[in-house]
Amino acid sequence: MGEPILTTKEAQTLRYRRAKKFWRRKIFSIRAVKDTIFLSAGILSAGFGLESFLLPNNFIDGGVTGISLLLTELTKWKLPLFILIVNIPFIFLGFKQIGKWFGIKTVLAIIGLAACITFIHYPVITSDKLLVAVFGGFFVGAGIGLAVRGGGVLDGTEILAIYLSKKTSVSVGDIILVFNIFIFSVAAYVLSIEAALYSILAYFAASKTLDFLIEGIEEYTGVTIVSPKSEEIYKMVTEKLGRGITVYKGNSGFGKKGHTAETNILFTVVTRLEISRFRTEIEAIDPNAFVITHSIKETRGGMIKKRPLAH
């Protein structure tokens, strides 16, 4: 039997679906290549900061990386082993709180960092304490920031902070601050006060570099979307990503004569670890959508603290 004869409308619908499917594959393929580049660059940068600056001079950083460095100094075991072990509970949290693909990228990034430190032998650049603190922190922070841009993390501190902020009223920034105060207090006792102070300087250098690389994104990001395909984007946000969304009725103006047309304006809030995936989903639906993102320091209520991102 031959193929059924399609009407003109059915043929147009079929072509549209095929074109849309091809476009989605193209968008996600490009995103996968970009994520791979960001994660690889992040791994190499963090490995360079650790091996060439912090480790040879007995300095530590904040977060899970700092804990791993501290344990290495105490036990004389290899740093890659602690990077893998200490991050295990945070990886499970990442799978649960943010999503499967984020968890997979994080696993690959952390394994990649451990392998980088094990098999790539970076030269020791300097023993000047100030230079070690500044540039060691810079390269580690750059590595973590690039990994976030790639949709994963090299340090599980932020995952824990986001999880605890959903369970309490404490902000993500405050949780990370308390976490690092504890780490540097232990470092002052185990190493020396001087080493701890230089390590704090390295942490601040890493933190500022991280903020710069992720374009100043804070804990949460507000996203406003204007698109003729607002209904499709609305369904994607609520059904696929599991996020709450607000719809404003508005008018768009265009042309020299000031023509206006009714339109739906969408607004939602995501965490900075989710923004890469969110942008890709919007672009797959409407590459010409007008999207505005802006930093939000704190949120209360709503789906942002009730439902994890579902991929």
N, C-alpha and C positions, 0 to 999 in steps of 0.2 A: 504494500500500500504506500502511496505517496504521502508527502507532508500535507497537512490540512491547509486549505487556502484561507489566508487571513484577510480581514477587511483592512481598509486604509488606516482606520483608527487603531486597530489591534497591532498592525505593523509598526505604527509610530510609537505605540506604548512599549512594544518589545524592543525597538531600537533605543528608546529612552532608558529602559531598565539596563540594557547591556552597556550603554555609554556611562550610566551612573555607576555601575559595578566596576567598570574599567577605571573610572576616575577615582573611586574609593581605593582601589588597589594601588594606583599610582601614588596617591597622597600618603597612604600608610607605608609604602615602600620607601618613599623619600624620607619620611619621618624615621623609619628604622635605620636608614643609612646615617642620618644626622645624629641620632641617638648613639649609634655605635662609635661615631667619630668623637662625640663629646665624652662618652664614657672612657674610651681609650686614652684620650688626651688627659682626662682627669686622673686616671690611674698612673700614667707616666709622670704627671706633675706632682702628685702626692708622694709617689715613690722617690722622686728626686729630692723633695723637701725633707723627707724622713732620713734617707740614706746619706745625703750630702751635707746636711746641716744638723738636724736635731739629734739623731742617734749617736753620732761620733762624739757629741759634746754633752751627752747625758741631759738633754732638755726634753720636755714633754709638751704636749698640746692639750687642748680641752677635749671634752667628750669621750667617746669610746676609744678613739685613737690615743688620747691621753692615758686612759686606763691601761691600754695594751702596752704603751711605752713604759709606764710605771711598773707593771708586772714584769716586763722584760728586764728592767733595771734591778728588781728585787730577786728574781729567780735565775737570771742569766740564760733563760731559755730564748728561743728564737722569736722575734717579733711577729712573723707571719702566722705562727701557731696561735698566738693570743688574738690577733686580728680576726681570725676565723672563729675562735671559741667565744670570745666576748660578744661578737655580733650576732650569734645564733638566736638568742631570745628576741632581739630587735628585728631580725628578719621575719620571724613568725608574726610579730606585731604588724610588720609592714604588709604581709599577705592578708592579715585580718582587717586592718584599718584602711588600707589604701587600695589594694587590689592585687590580682594575680600577676599582671604584667610588671607592675612596679616591683613586686617581690622577686620576680625572676631576674629583672635587670639589676636589682640590688645584690642578689646572690652572685651573679656573674661579675659585678663590679668588685665586690669584696674578695672573691676568689682571684680575680685578676690582679688586685693590689698585692695580695699575699704572694702570688707567683712573680710579680714584678720585683718585689723586694728580695725574693729568693734567688732569682736567676739573672737579674740585671745588676751589674756591679757599678754603681755610680761612684764617681770620685768624690773625695772629701774636698770641699771648696775652700773653707776657711775655718779657723778656730777662734776668730774674734767673736766674743759673746754677743755683742750688739748686732753684728751682721748676721750671726746665726739665728738670733731671735726674730729679726725683721724678715729676712729672706726665707728662713725655714718656715715661718708662719705664712708668708706670702704664697709659697709654692704648695703647701698643704691646703691652705684656704682655696687657692685656685683649683686644685684637684677636686675638692669637695663641691665647689661651685659648678665646675664643668660637669660633674656627675649628676648634679641636680638638674642642670640644663638638659641632660640626656635622659631624664626620667627615672633616675635611681639615686642612691646615696652610697657614700663610702664610710659614713659614720652614722650609727643608729641612734644618736642622741635625739635628733629631731623627731624621729618616729615615736620614741618614748614620750617626749614632751607633748606631742599632739595627742597621744593616747591619754595621758594624765589630764590634759586640759579638758578633754571631753568628759572626764569623770569628776572633775573639780571645777571651781571657779577661778583657778589660778591660770594666768596667761602662759603661752608657750615660752615667751622670752624669760619670764620669771623662773620657770622650771629649769631651763637651760642654765641660767645664771646660778641658781642654787646648786645644781649638779656640778658645775665647774668650780665653784667655791670649795666644795668638798674635795674634789680632785687635787686642787692646788694646795689645800691645807695639808693633805697627806703627803704631797710632794715636798712641802717645806719641812716636814718631820723626817721623811725617809732620805731625801737628797740633802738639801740645805735651803736656807731662806733665800740665798742669792740665786740658786738654780730655779727656785719656785718663782721668784720675781721675774727673771728672764723668761721663764716659761709662760707667765701671764702676758708678757709683752709679745711673745710669739703667738699666743692665742688671739690677742687683739688684732695683730697683723692678719692672721688667718680669717678672723671674723669680718674685718673690713673688706678684705679681698673677696670673700664669699658674697657679701652683700652687693659688691660692685658687679660681680659676674652674673648674678641673677637679677640685675637691673633694679636693685633696690626693693625687690618684692619682700613684703613683710610676711607675717604668719598667714594672713588671708588676703585674697585678691578679689575685688569686686569686678564683675564682667557685665558690661552693657552691650546688647546686640540689637542692631537694626537690620532687618533683612526681609525681602518679600517672601522668603521661605520660613517665616517665623513659626508657623505651626509645626513644621517638620523639626526645626531646632528645639522647640518646646518639648516635643515627644522624646527627642534624643536625650535631653537633659533630665527629664523626669523619669522616663522608663529605662533608658540604657545606663545612664550615669547615676541614677538614684538620688538626684539633687532637687531641692526645692527651687522654685523660680517664680518671679513676680512679673506680671504682664501689665504694661502701661498702655493705654490708648492714647495715640498721639497723631500729629500731622507732620508730614515731611514736605518741605518746600524745595522747588527746583525751577530752573529756567529764568530767563530775564524778566518774564511777566509775573513771576512769583506764583506759579501753579502749586497747588497743595494737594496732598492725597493722604487719606487715612492710613495709618500703619500701626502695628503692634511693636512696642519696645520691650525687650526682654532684659531682665536683670537677675543675676544669680551670684553666689559667692562660693569660691573654691579655695582650697589650701594651695600654697605655692608648689607643693610636690605634685599637684594634679593639673596645673595649668597647661603643661606641655600636651598632655593627652586631650584636654578640653579644646585647645586651639585646633588640634588636628581633626577632631570630630566636627567642629564647626566648618572648617575649610573643606572637608569632604562633602558637606551638604551644600554650602554656598561659598565659593572662594571669594566672592565680591561682597560678602557681608561686612557691614560697618561695625567693628568691634572696639570697644574702649575698655581698658583694664586700669585699675587704680588700687593702691595699697589700702588695706584695712587693718588697723592694729588689733581690733578685738570685735568679736561677735557674741551675741547671746541668743539662745533658742534657735528655732528653725531646724531644717534638715541637716545643716552643715555640721551639727554636733550630735546627730541622731543616727544617720545612716552612712556607712562607709561607701566609698566609690566602688561601684561594681563594673568590672570590665567584661 
